Amino acid sequence: MPNTKKRQETISTLHAQYVCTFRSEREGGYSVRCPAFPGLITNGKTLEAARANAREALELCIEVYQDKGWPLPASDAEPRGTIRELIPVKLARA
């Protein structure tokens, strides 16, 4: 009689969150960057599409890092505590 004992395996899901910067483009749409992953650049025609593309790009970056055995950048623990604001400055003329 064959052994029908099944092996149980737990698959855990990690949750992380990263701050992304969304920039409105003159031609329309939004470009997206993520400081935690300097090579990550994506875009979308709408803010909603840019957010979806950013999530997909982040998931792909994480997959590449894991496949290569690279350490993942630390998750942004409390992005609500992060304030990003444009500050206009005057440049001195040379």
C-alpha positions in Angstrom: 0.0 0.0 0.0 1.5 3.4 -1.0 2.3 6.0 1.6 -0.4 8.7 1.2 0.9 10.9 4.0 0.8 14.5 2.8 3.5 17.0 3.8 2.2 20.2 5.2 4.0 23.4 4.3 3.4 26.8 5.5 3.7 29.6 3.0 4.1 33.0 4.7 3.4 36.3 3.1 5.5 39.3 3.9 3.9 42.7 3.9 5.9 45.8 3.2 5.2 49.3 2.1 7.4 51.8 0.2 6.9 55.5 -0.3 6.6 56.4 -4.0 6.8 59.8 -5.6 4.1 60.6 -8.3 4.9 63.4 -10.6 2.4 65.0 -13.0 3.9 65.2 -16.5 3.4 68.0 -19.0 2.4 65.5 -21.7 -0.2 64.0 -19.4 -0.1 61.2 -17.0 2.2 60.5 -14.0 5.7 59.3 -13.6 6.5 57.2 -10.5 9.8 56.7 -8.6 10.6 54.9 -5.4 13.6 56.0 -3.4 14.0 52.5 -1.8 14.5 51.0 -5.3 16.5 53.6 -7.3 16.1 51.8 -10.6 12.3 51.7 -10.3 10.6 54.1 -12.8 7.1 53.6 -14.1 4.2 55.7 -15.2 0.5 55.7 -15.8 -2.1 57.8 -17.8 -4.1 58.4 -14.6 -3.1 58.5 -11.0 -5.0 55.2 -10.5 -3.1 53.5 -13.3 0.2 54.9 -12.0 -0.5 53.5 -8.6 -1.3 50.1 -10.0 1.8 50.1 -12.2 3.9 51.2 -9.1 2.6 48.2 -7.1 3.4 45.8 -10.0 6.9 47.4 -10.5 7.6 47.1 -6.7 6.5 43.5 -6.7 8.8 42.7 -9.6 11.7 44.5 -8.0 11.2 42.5 -4.8 11.0 39.3 -6.8 14.4 40.1 -8.5 16.0 41.0 -5.2 14.9 37.8 -3.7 16.0 35.7 -6.7 19.4 37.3 -6.6 19.7 36.9 -2.8 20.0 40.7 -2.3 18.7 42.2 0.9 15.4 44.0 0.5 15.3 47.7 1.4 13.7 48.3 4.8 9.9 48.8 4.6 8.7 52.3 5.2 7.2 51.6 8.6 5.0 54.6 8.9 4.6 56.5 5.6 1.8 58.6 7.1 4.5 60.2 9.2 6.4 61.1 6.1 5.7 64.6 4.7 6.8 65.4 1.2 6.4 68.9 0.1 7.9 71.1 -2.7 9.8 74.0 -1.3 10.5 76.8 -3.8 13.9 78.4 -3.4 15.7 81.4 -5.1 18.9 80.6 -6.8 21.7 83.1 -6.7 22.9 84.3 -10.1 26.5 83.6 -10.9 
